């Protein structure tokens, strides 16, 4: 099965954003700093996932 880089980046962004979001709402308030952290987590996950190439498949 071949998974595109875009699909992996979207999933990693959702995972990073939700992890940062859950941490941010522990006190039932999301501050501006926490919002920035969520956005940066999503952008970093997208960028890192997009930059790392898929492992080449071996033809058997």
mmCIF file of the N, C-alpha and C atoms, coordinates in Angstrom:
data_MODEL
# 
_entry.id   MODEL 
# 
loop_
_atom_site.group_PDB 
_atom_site.id 
_atom_site.type_symbol 
_atom_site.label_atom_id 
_atom_site.label_alt_id 
_atom_site.label_comp_id 
_atom_site.label_asym_id 
_atom_site.label_entity_id 
_atom_site.label_seq_id 
_atom_site.pdbx_PDB_ins_code 
_atom_site.Cartn_x 
_atom_site.Cartn_y 
_atom_site.Cartn_z 
_atom_site.occupancy 
_atom_site.B_iso_or_equiv 
_atom_site.pdbx_formal_charge 
_atom_site.auth_seq_id 
_atom_site.auth_comp_id 
_atom_site.auth_asym_id 
_atom_site.auth_atom_id 
_atom_site.pdbx_PDB_model_num 
ATOM 1   N N  . UNK A 1 1  ? 0.840   -1.165 0.000  1.00 0.00 ? 1  UNK A N  1 
ATOM 2   C CA . UNK A 1 1  ? 0.000   0.000  0.000  1.00 0.00 ? 1  UNK A CA 1 
ATOM 3   C C  . UNK A 1 1  ? 0.890   1.235  0.000  1.00 0.00 ? 1  UNK A C  1 
ATOM 4   N N  . UNK A 1 2  ? 0.557   2.191  -0.863 1.00 0.00 ? 2  UNK A N  1 
ATOM 5   C CA . UNK A 1 2  ? 1.338   3.407  -0.963 1.00 0.00 ? 2  UNK A CA 1 
ATOM 6   C C  . UNK A 1 2  ? 0.552   4.557  -0.354 1.00 0.00 ? 2  UNK A C  1 
ATOM 7   N N  . UNK A 1 3  ? 1.147   5.212  0.621  1.00 0.00 ? 3  UNK A N  1 
ATOM 8   C CA . UNK A 1 3  ? 0.521   6.350  1.288  1.00 0.00 ? 3  UNK A CA 1 
ATOM 9   C C  . UNK A 1 3  ? 1.243   7.603  0.826  1.00 0.00 ? 3  UNK A C  1 
ATOM 10  N N  . UNK A 1 4  ? 0.482   8.581  0.378  1.00 0.00 ? 4  UNK A N  1 
ATOM 11  C CA . UNK A 1 4  ? 1.108   9.800  -0.127 1.00 0.00 ? 4  UNK A CA 1 
ATOM 12  C C  . UNK A 1 4  ? 1.664   10.645 1.019  1.00 0.00 ? 4  UNK A C  1 
ATOM 13  N N  . UNK A 1 5  ? 2.602   11.512 0.678  1.00 0.00 ? 5  UNK A N  1 
ATOM 14  C CA . UNK A 1 5  ? 3.193   12.402 1.670  1.00 0.00 ? 5  UNK A CA 1 
ATOM 15  C C  . UNK A 1 5  ? 2.160   13.352 2.238  1.00 0.00 ? 5  UNK A C  1 
ATOM 16  N N  . UNK A 1 6  ? 1.222   13.751 1.410  1.00 0.00 ? 6  UNK A N  1 
ATOM 17  C CA . UNK A 1 6  ? 0.194   14.686 1.883  1.00 0.00 ? 6  UNK A CA 1 
ATOM 18  C C  . UNK A 1 6  ? -0.703  14.035 2.924  1.00 0.00 ? 6  UNK A C  1 
ATOM 19  N N  . UNK A 1 7  ? -1.068  12.781 2.727  1.00 0.00 ? 7  UNK A N  1 
ATOM 20  C CA . UNK A 1 7  ? -1.915  12.081 3.698  1.00 0.00 ? 7  UNK A CA 1 
ATOM 21  C C  . UNK A 1 7  ? -1.187  11.912 5.025  1.00 0.00 ? 7  UNK A C  1 
ATOM 22  N N  . UNK A 1 8  ? 0.089   11.565 4.951  1.00 0.00 ? 8  UNK A N  1 
ATOM 23  C CA . UNK A 1 8  ? 0.870   11.418 6.184  1.00 0.00 ? 8  UNK A CA 1 
ATOM 24  C C  . UNK A 1 8  ? 1.004   12.753 6.901  1.00 0.00 ? 8  UNK A C  1 
ATOM 25  N N  . UNK A 1 9  ? 1.197   13.836 6.160  1.00 0.00 ? 9  UNK A N  1 
ATOM 26  C CA . UNK A 1 9  ? 1.348   15.144 6.769  1.00 0.00 ? 9  UNK A CA 1 
ATOM 27  C C  . UNK A 1 9  ? 0.050   15.587 7.441  1.00 0.00 ? 9  UNK A C  1 
ATOM 28  N N  . UNK A 1 10 ? -1.078  15.330 6.809  1.00 0.00 ? 10 UNK A N  1 
ATOM 29  C CA . UNK A 1 10 ? -2.360  15.714 7.394  1.00 0.00 ? 10 UNK A CA 1 
ATOM 30  C C  . UNK A 1 10 ? -2.598  14.953 8.696  1.00 0.00 ? 10 UNK A C  1 
ATOM 31  N N  . UNK A 1 11 ? -2.344  13.658 8.684  1.00 0.00 ? 11 UNK A N  1 
ATOM 32  C CA . UNK A 1 11 ? -2.546  12.850 9.890  1.00 0.00 ? 11 UNK A CA 1 
ATOM 33  C C  . UNK A 1 11 ? -1.607  13.291 11.002 1.00 0.00 ? 11 UNK A C  1 
ATOM 34  N N  . UNK A 1 12 ? -0.360  13.570 10.669 1.00 0.00 ? 12 UNK A N  1 
ATOM 35  C CA . UNK A 1 12 ? 0.579   14.004 11.704 1.00 0.00 ? 12 UNK A CA 1 
ATOM 36  C C  . UNK A 1 12 ? 0.206   15.380 12.247 1.00 0.00 ? 12 UNK A C  1 
ATOM 37  N N  . UNK A 1 13 ? -0.300  16.260 11.393 1.00 0.00 ? 13 UNK A N  1 
ATOM 38  C CA . UNK A 1 13 ? -0.752  17.565 11.857 1.00 0.00 ? 13 UNK A CA 1 
ATOM 39  C C  . UNK A 1 13 ? -1.936  17.463 12.794 1.00 0.00 ? 13 UNK A C  1 
ATOM 40  N N  . UNK A 1 14 ? -2.879  16.585 12.457 1.00 0.00 ? 14 UNK A N  1 
ATOM 41  C CA . UNK A 1 14 ? -4.034  16.377 13.327 1.00 0.00 ? 14 UNK A CA 1 
ATOM 42  C C  . UNK A 1 14 ? -3.591  15.803 14.673 1.00 0.00 ? 14 UNK A C  1 
ATOM 43  N N  . UNK A 1 15 ? -2.671  14.856 14.643 1.00 0.00 ? 15 UNK A N  1 
ATOM 44  C CA . UNK A 1 15 ? -2.196  14.245 15.883 1.00 0.00 ? 15 UNK A CA 1 
ATOM 45  C C  . UNK A 1 15 ? -1.469  15.266 16.760 1.00 0.00 ? 15 UNK A C  1 
ATOM 46  N N  . UNK A 1 16 ? -0.587  16.044 16.161 1.00 0.00 ? 16 UNK A N  1 
ATOM 47  C CA . UNK A 1 16 ? 0.159   17.037 16.940 1.00 0.00 ? 16 UNK A CA 1 
ATOM 48  C C  . UNK A 1 16 ? -0.759  18.135 17.463 1.00 0.00 ? 16 UNK A C  1 
ATOM 49  N N  . UNK A 1 17 ? -1.673  18.592 16.614 1.00 0.00 ? 17 UNK A N  1 
ATOM 50  C CA . UNK A 1 17 ? -2.601  19.639 17.039 1.00 0.00 ? 17 UNK A CA 1 
ATOM 51  C C  . UNK A 1 17 ? -3.532  19.185 18.139 1.00 0.00 ? 17 UNK A C  1 
ATOM 52  N N  . UNK A 1 18 ? -4.016  17.958 18.036 1.00 0.00 ? 18 UNK A N  1 
ATOM 53  C CA . UNK A 1 18 ? -4.922  17.472 19.075 1.00 0.00 ? 18 UNK A CA 1 
ATOM 54  C C  . UNK A 1 18 ? -4.178  17.228 20.381 1.00 0.00 ? 18 UNK A C  1 
ATOM 55  N N  . UNK A 1 19 ? -2.944  16.763 20.310 1.00 0.00 ? 19 UNK A N  1 
ATOM 56  C CA . UNK A 1 19 ? -2.158  16.567 21.535 1.00 0.00 ? 19 UNK A CA 1 
ATOM 57  C C  . UNK A 1 19 ? -1.891  17.901 22.224 1.00 0.00 ? 19 UNK A C  1 
ATOM 58  N N  . UNK A 1 20 ? -1.513  18.904 21.450 1.00 0.00 ? 20 UNK A N  1 
ATOM 59  C CA . UNK A 1 20 ? -1.277  20.228 22.024 1.00 0.00 ? 20 UNK A CA 1 
ATOM 60  C C  . UNK A 1 20 ? -2.587  20.846 22.513 1.00 0.00 ? 20 UNK A C  1 
ATOM 61  N N  . UNK A 1 21 ? -3.674  20.611 21.785 1.00 0.00 ? 21 UNK A N  1 
ATOM 62  C CA . UNK A 1 21 ? -4.977  21.147 22.172 1.00 0.00 ? 21 UNK A CA 1 
ATOM 63  C C  . UNK A 1 21 ? -5.492  20.555 23.469 1.00 0.00 ? 21 UNK A C  1 
ATOM 64  N N  . UNK A 1 22 ? -5.341  19.245 23.620 1.00 0.00 ? 22 UNK A N  1 
ATOM 65  C CA . UNK A 1 22 ? -5.780  18.590 24.856 1.00 0.00 ? 22 UNK A CA 1 
ATOM 66  C C  . UNK A 1 22 ? -4.995  19.122 26.042 1.00 0.00 ? 22 UNK A C  1 
ATOM 67  N N  . UNK A 1 23 ? -3.715  19.321 25.858 1.00 0.00 ? 23 UNK A N  1 
ATOM 68  C CA . UNK A 1 23 ? -2.897  19.879 26.930 1.00 0.00 ? 23 UNK A CA 1 
ATOM 69  C C  . UNK A 1 23 ? -3.320  21.312 27.251 1.00 0.00 ? 23 UNK A C  1 
ATOM 70  N N  . UNK A 1 24 ? -3.667  22.072 26.226 1.00 0.00 ? 24 UNK A N  1 
ATOM 71  C CA . UNK A 1 24 ? -4.030  23.479 26.430 1.00 0.00 ? 24 UNK A CA 1 
ATOM 72  C C  . UNK A 1 24 ? -5.356  23.642 27.161 1.00 0.00 ? 24 UNK A C  1 
ATOM 73  N N  . UNK A 1 25 ? -6.297  22.744 26.990 1.00 0.00 ? 25 UNK A N  1 
ATOM 74  C CA . UNK A 1 25 ? -7.617  22.924 27.607 1.00 0.00 ? 25 UNK A CA 1 
ATOM 75  C C  . UNK A 1 25 ? -7.750  22.231 28.964 1.00 0.00 ? 25 UNK A C  1 
ATOM 76  N N  . UNK A 1 26 ? -6.659  21.819 29.538 1.00 0.00 ? 26 UNK A N  1 
ATOM 77  C CA . UNK A 1 26 ? -6.720  21.190 30.854 1.00 0.00 ? 26 UNK A CA 1 
ATOM 78  C C  . UNK A 1 26 ? -7.323  22.114 31.906 1.00 0.00 ? 26 UNK A C  1 
ATOM 79  N N  . UNK A 1 27 ? -7.100  23.420 31.767 1.00 0.00 ? 27 UNK A N  1 
ATOM 80  C CA . UNK A 1 27 ? -7.645  24.372 32.738 1.00 0.00 ? 27 UNK A CA 1 
ATOM 81  C C  . UNK A 1 27 ? -8.898  25.078 32.207 1.00 0.00 ? 27 UNK A C  1 
ATOM 82  N N  . UNK A 1 28 ? -9.492  24.536 31.143 1.00 0.00 ? 28 UNK A N  1 
ATOM 83  C CA . UNK A 1 28 ? -10.720 25.061 30.518 1.00 0.00 ? 28 UNK A CA 1 
ATOM 84  C C  . UNK A 1 28 ? -10.562 26.441 29.901 1.00 0.00 ? 28 UNK A C  1 
ATOM 85  N N  . UNK A 1 29 ? -9.337  26.894 29.694 1.00 0.00 ? 29 UNK A N  1 
ATOM 86  C CA . UNK A 1 29 ? -9.069  28.181 29.051 1.00 0.00 ? 29 UNK A CA 1 
ATOM 87  C C  . UNK A 1 29 ? -7.898  28.001 28.103 1.00 0.00 ? 29 UNK A C  1 
ATOM 88  N N  . UNK A 1 30 ? -8.060  28.496 26.872 1.00 0.00 ? 30 UNK A N  1 
ATOM 89  C CA . UNK A 1 30 ? -6.960  28.462 25.912 1.00 0.00 ? 30 UNK A CA 1 
ATOM 90  C C  . UNK A 1 30 ? -6.448  29.890 25.759 1.00 0.00 ? 30 UNK A C  1 
ATOM 91  N N  . UNK A 1 31 ? -5.233  30.131 26.220 1.00 0.00 ? 31 UNK A N  1 
ATOM 92  C CA . UNK A 1 31 ? -4.643  31.458 26.123 1.00 0.00 ? 31 UNK A CA 1 
ATOM 93  C C  . UNK A 1 31 ? -4.033  31.651 24.738 1.00 0.00 ? 31 UNK A C  1 
ATOM 94  N N  . UNK A 1 32 ? -3.625  32.866 24.462 1.00 0.00 ? 32 UNK A N  1 
ATOM 95  C CA . UNK A 1 32 ? -3.008  33.164 23.172 1.00 0.00 ? 32 UNK A CA 1 
ATOM 96  C C  . UNK A 1 32 ? -1.709  32.370 22.999 1.00 0.00 ? 32 UNK A C  1 
ATOM 97  N N  . UNK A 1 33 ? -0.946  32.241 24.048 1.00 0.00 ? 33 UNK A N  1 
ATOM 98  C CA . UNK A 1 33 ? 0.302   31.469 23.982 1.00 0.00 ? 33 UNK A CA 1 
ATOM 99  C C  . UNK A 1 33 ? 0.054   30.005 23.681 1.00 0.00 ? 33 UNK A C  1 
ATOM 100 N N  . UNK A 1 34 ? -0.993  29.460 24.281 1.00 0.00 ? 34 UNK A N  1 
ATOM 101 C CA . UNK A 1 34 ? -1.337  28.064 24.008 1.00 0.00 ? 34 UNK A CA 1 
ATOM 102 C C  . UNK A 1 34 ? -1.834  27.895 22.582 1.00 0.00 ? 34 UNK A C  1 
ATOM 103 N N  . UNK A 1 35 ? -2.566  28.878 22.079 1.00 0.00 ? 35 UNK A N  1 
ATOM 104 C CA . UNK A 1 35 ? -3.022  28.834 20.694 1.00 0.00 ? 35 UNK A CA 1 
ATOM 105 C C  . UNK A 1 35 ? -1.856  28.853 19.724 1.00 0.00 ? 35 UNK A C  1 
ATOM 106 N N  . UNK A 1 36 ? -0.881  29.685 20.019 1.00 0.00 ? 36 UNK A N  1 
ATOM 107 C CA . UNK A 1 36 ? 0.317   29.750 19.185 1.00 0.00 ? 36 UNK A CA 1 
ATOM 108 C C  . UNK A 1 36 ? 1.060   28.414 19.237 1.00 0.00 ? 36 UNK A C  1 
ATOM 109 N N  . UNK A 1 37 ? 1.115   27.799 20.402 1.00 0.00 ? 37 UNK A N  1 
ATOM 110 C CA . UNK A 1 37 ? 1.774   26.504 20.538 1.00 0.00 ? 37 UNK A CA 1 
ATOM 111 C C  . UNK A 1 37 ? 1.071   25.436 19.702 1.00 0.00 ? 37 UNK A C  1 
ATOM 112 N N  . UNK A 1 38 ? -0.257  25.450 19.689 1.00 0.00 ? 38 UNK A N  1 
ATOM 113 C CA . UNK A 1 38 ? -1.019  24.493 18.888 1.00 0.00 ? 38 UNK A CA 1 
ATOM 114 C C  . UNK A 1 38 ? -0.710  24.683 17.408 1.00 0.00 ? 38 UNK A C  1 
ATOM 115 N N  . UNK A 1 39 ? -0.742  25.928 16.959 1.00 0.00 ? 39 UNK A N  1 
ATOM 116 C CA . UNK A 1 39 ? -0.474  26.224 15.544 1.00 0.00 ? 39 UNK A CA 1 
ATOM 117 C C  . UNK A 1 39 ? 0.949   25.818 15.166 1.00 0.00 ? 39 UNK A C  1 
ATOM 118 N N  . UNK A 1 40 ? 1.914   26.126 16.013 1.00 0.00 ? 40 UNK A N  1 
ATOM 119 C CA . UNK A 1 40 ? 3.297   25.764 15.721 1.00 0.00 ? 40 UNK A CA 1 
ATOM 120 C C  . UNK A 1 40 ? 3.498   24.245 15.718 1.00 0.00 ? 40 UNK A C  1 
ATOM 121 N N  . UNK A 1 41 ? 2.790   23.538 16.597 1.00 0.00 ? 41 UNK A N  1 
ATOM 122 C CA . UNK A 1 41 ? 2.889   22.077 16.609 1.00 0.00 ? 41 UNK A CA 1 
ATOM 123 C C  . UNK A 1 41 ? 2.371   21.488 15.305 1.00 0.00 ? 41 UNK A C  1 
ATOM 124 N N  . UNK A 1 42 ? 1.246   22.012 14.818 1.00 0.00 ? 42 UNK A N  1 
ATOM 125 C CA . UNK A 1 42 ? 0.681   21.528 13.555 1.00 0.00 ? 42 UNK A CA 1 
ATOM 126 C C  . UNK A 1 42 ? 1.617   21.842 12.395 1.00 0.00 ? 42 UNK A C  1 
ATOM 127 N N  . UNK A 1 43 ? 2.101   23.067 12.324 1.00 0.00 ? 43 UNK A N  1 
ATOM 128 C CA . UNK A 1 43 ? 2.998   23.454 11.231 1.00 0.00 ? 43 UNK A CA 1 
ATOM 129 C C  . UNK A 1 43 ? 4.303   22.658 11.255 1.00 0.00 ? 43 UNK A C  1 
ATOM 130 N N  . UNK A 1 44 ? 4.842   22.430 12.438 1.00 0.00 ? 44 UNK A N  1 
ATOM 131 C CA . UNK A 1 44 ? 6.080   21.649 12.544 1.00 0.00 ? 44 UNK A CA 1 
ATOM 132 C C  . UNK A 1 44 ? 5.846   20.205 12.106 1.00 0.00 ? 44 UNK A C  1 
ATOM 133 N N  . UNK A 1 45 ? 4.736   19.632 12.520 1.00 0.00 ? 45 UNK A N  1 
ATOM 134 C CA . UNK A 1 45 ? 4.434   18.249 12.120 1.00 0.00 ? 45 UNK A CA 1 
ATOM 135 C C  . UNK A 1 45 ? 4.265   18.155 10.610 1.00 0.00 ? 45 UNK A C  1 
ATOM 136 N N  . UNK A 1 46 ? 3.557   19.116 10.014 1.00 0.00 ? 46 UNK A N  1 
ATOM 137 C CA . UNK A 1 46 ? 3.387   19.119 8.560  1.00 0.00 ? 46 UNK A CA 1 
ATOM 138 C C  . UNK A 1 46 ? 4.733   19.212 7.863  1.00 0.00 ? 46 UNK A C  1 
ATOM 139 N N  . UNK A 1 47 ? 5.560   20.155 8.295  1.00 0.00 ? 47 UNK A N  1 
ATOM 140 C CA . UNK A 1 47 ? 6.853   20.378 7.649  1.00 0.00 ? 47 UNK A CA 1 
ATOM 141 C C  . UNK A 1 47 ? 7.787   19.198 7.773  1.00 0.00 ? 47 UNK A C  1 
ATOM 142 N N  . UNK A 1 48 ? 7.877   18.639 8.968  1.00 0.00 ? 48 UNK A N  1 
ATOM 143 C CA . UNK A 1 48 ? 8.791   17.509 9.180  1.00 0.00 ? 48 UNK A CA 1 
ATOM 144 C C  . UNK A 1 48 ? 8.311   16.289 8.408  1.00 0.00 ? 48 UNK A C  1 
ATOM 145 N N  . UNK A 1 49 ? 7.012   16.027 8.453  1.00 0.00 ? 49 UNK A N  1 
ATOM 146 C CA . UNK A 1 49 ? 6.481   14.864 7.744  1.00 0.00 ? 49 UNK A CA 1 
ATOM 147 C C  . UNK A 1 49 ? 6.629   15.027 6.235  1.00 0.00 ? 49 UNK A C  1 
ATOM 148 N N  . UNK A 1 50 ? 6.415   16.219 5.738  1.00 0.00 ? 50 UNK A N  1 
ATOM 149 C CA . UNK A 1 50 ? 6.538   16.477 4.304  1.00 0.00 ? 50 UNK A CA 1 
ATOM 150 C C  . UNK A 1 50 ? 7.992   16.357 3.849  1.00 0.00 ? 50 UNK A C  1 
ATOM 151 N N  . UNK A 1 51 ? 8.936   16.777 4.694  1.00 0.00 ? 51 UNK A N  1 
ATOM 152 C CA . UNK A 1 51 ? 10.346  16.797 4.310  1.00 0.00 ? 51 UNK A CA 1 
ATOM 153 C C  . UNK A 1 51 ? 10.987  15.409 4.310  1.00 0.00 ? 51 UNK A C  1 
ATOM 154 N N  . UNK A 1 52 ? 10.531  14.520 5.171  1.00 0.00 ? 52 UNK A N  1 
ATOM 155 C CA . UNK A 1 52 ? 11.131  13.189 5.267  1.00 0.00 ? 52 UNK A CA 1 
ATOM 156 C C  . UNK A 1 52 ? 10.535  12.299 4.179  1.00 0.00 ? 52 UNK A C  1 
ATOM 157 N N  . UNK A 1 53 ? 11.381  11.762 3.312  1.00 0.00 ? 53 UNK A N  1 
ATOM 158 C CA . UNK A 1 53 ? 10.855  10.939 2.216  1.00 0.00 ? 53 UNK A CA 1 
ATOM 159 C C  . UNK A 1 53 ? 10.362  9.586  2.712  1.00 0.00 ? 53 UNK A C  1 
ATOM 160 N N  . UNK A 1 54 ? 9.455   8.998  1.945  1.00 0.00 ? 54 UNK A N  1 
ATOM 161 C CA . UNK A 1 54 ? 8.995   7.647  2.232  1.00 0.00 ? 54 UNK A CA 1 
ATOM 162 C C  . UNK A 1 54 ? 10.124  6.669  1.986  1.00 0.00 ? 54 UNK A C  1 
ATOM 163 N N  . UNK A 1 55 ? 10.134  5.592  2.749  1.00 0.00 ? 55 UNK A N  1 
ATOM 164 C CA . UNK A 1 55 ? 11.131  4.560  2.551  1.00 0.00 ? 55 UNK A CA 1 
ATOM 165 C C  . UNK A 1 55 ? 10.887  3.879  1.214  1.00 0.00 ? 55 UNK A C  1 
ATOM 166 N N  . UNK A 1 56 ? 11.909  3.776  0.375  1.00 0.00 ? 56 UNK A N  1 
ATOM 167 C CA . UNK A 1 56 ? 11.693  3.120  -0.918 1.00 0.00 ? 56 UNK A CA 1 
ATOM 168 C C  . UNK A 1 56 ? 11.341  1.638  -0.733 1.00 0.00 ? 56 UNK A C  1 
ATOM 169 N N  . UNK A 1 57 ? 10.431  1.158  -1.540 1.00 0.00 ? 57 UNK A N  1 
ATOM 170 C CA . UNK A 1 57 ? 10.038  -0.246 -1.461 1.00 0.00 ? 57 UNK A CA 1 
ATOM 171 C C  . UNK A 1 57 ? 11.022  -1.098 -2.233 1.00 0.00 ? 57 UNK A C  1 
ATOM 172 N N  . UNK A 1 58 ? 11.235  -2.294 -1.745 1.00 0.00 ? 58 UNK A N  1 
ATOM 173 C CA . UNK A 1 58 ? 12.114  -3.227 -2.419 1.00 0.00 ? 58 UNK A CA 1 
ATOM 174 C C  . UNK A 1 58 ? 11.285  -4.118 -3.295 1.00 0.00 ? 58 UNK A C  1 
ATOM 175 N N  . UNK A 1 59 ? 11.663  -4.232 -4.550 1.00 0.00 ? 59 UNK A N  1 
ATOM 176 C CA . UNK A 1 59 ? 10.980  -5.144 -5.453 1.00 0.00 ? 59 UNK A CA 1 
ATOM 177 C C  . UNK A 1 59 ? 11.481  -6.558 -5.226 1.00 0.00 ? 59 UNK A C  1 
ATOM 178 N N  . UNK A 1 60 ? 10.560  -7.440 -4.932 1.00 0.00 ? 60 UNK A N  1 
ATOM 179 C CA . UNK A 1 60 ? 10.952  -8.834 -4.659 1.00 0.00 ? 60 UNK A CA 1 
ATOM 180 C C  . UNK A 1 60 ? 10.521  -9.706 -5.816 1.00 0.00 ? 60 UNK A C  1 
# 
